[in-house]
């Protein structure tokens, strides 16, 4: 399951916001540094890329922890009516697989009244919930469709 480490995430976001203000590079962010400041509003037009970088950067920084071989991404689609988003789970092992949450209106992302770090935390919590829901649905699907075992159908069945 995915796990958002709340306190380390808040510390990381404080560094991200400070770095955005001073144009520095926050620790543990690398190429996926989200350009968010204290008054950042993720549902404003043009902020979709920052949301994507937030989710990627949180995983890269180790504050949104994914199971081995899995990662979650944010995907935005412009529909000329404010857009919509979904979270996409990519599994690389044991075999590549991509699954997505249901699309939502962009205006419903995170906490509507929050800005800056609180808005970012709301999005990271939503990413964690979406990723874990997709994993649960996959697990339930596999359990429901697994071939039943047939007694005596092993390779060595038969008279001795």
C-alpha positions, 0 to 999 in steps of 0.5 A, spaced: 500 500 500 502 507 498 503 511 505 504 518 505 508 520 511 505 526 514 510 530 518 516 529 513 511 531 507 510 537 511 517 539 512 519 537 505 513 542 502 516 547 507 523 546 503 519 546 496 515 553 498 522 556 501 526 554 495 520 557 490 520 563 493 528 564 493 529 560 486 533 554 490 532 547 490 529 543 496 532 537 498 530 530 495 526 533 489 531 533 483 528 534 477 521 533 479 521 540 483 513 543 484 513 550 483 509 552 488 509 558 493 505 559 500 499 562 496 499 556 490 492 554 488 492 548 484 485 548 481 487 555 478 488 554 470 495 552 468 497 549 475 496 542 472 503 541 471 505 543 478 500 538 481 503 532 476 510 535 479 508 535 486 505 527 486 512 525 482 516 529 487 513 527 493 515 520 491 522 522 489 523 525 496 520 519 499 514 522 503 509 518 499 512 511 499 510 506 494 510 499 494 516 496 490 515 496 482 509 501 483 508 509 482 502 513 482 501 519 477 497 525 476 493 526 469 490 532 467 485 532 461 483 539 458 475 538 456 474 546 455 470 546 461 475 547 467 478 540 465 478 533 469 483 529 472 485 522 475 490 518 478 494 513 474 497 507 477 503 504 474 506 497 476 512 495 473 513 488 476 512 482 475 509 485 469 507 492 466 500 494 468 497 501 468 490 502 471 487 509 473 482 512 478 475 515 475 476 522 472 473 528 476 472 535 475 479 539 476 475 544 481 474 538 486 481 536 486 484 536 494 481 542 498 478 547 495 479 552 500 486 551 501 492 554 498 500 553 499 502 547 503 495 545 505 493 545 498 499 540 497 497 536 503 490 535 501 492 533 494 498 528 496 492 525 501 488 524 495 493 521 491 495 516 497 487 514 497 486 513 490 493 509 489 490 504 495 483 504 492 486 502 485 490 497 488 484 494 493 480 493 486 486 490 483 487 485 489 479 484 489 479 482 481 485 477 482 481 474 488 475 473 484 477 471 477 483 466 480 482 459 477 480 454 483 484 449 485 482 442 483 484 436 488 488 431 485 490 435 479 497 436 480 503 434 476 504 427 480 497 425 481 495 418 479 496 411 482 502 410 485 
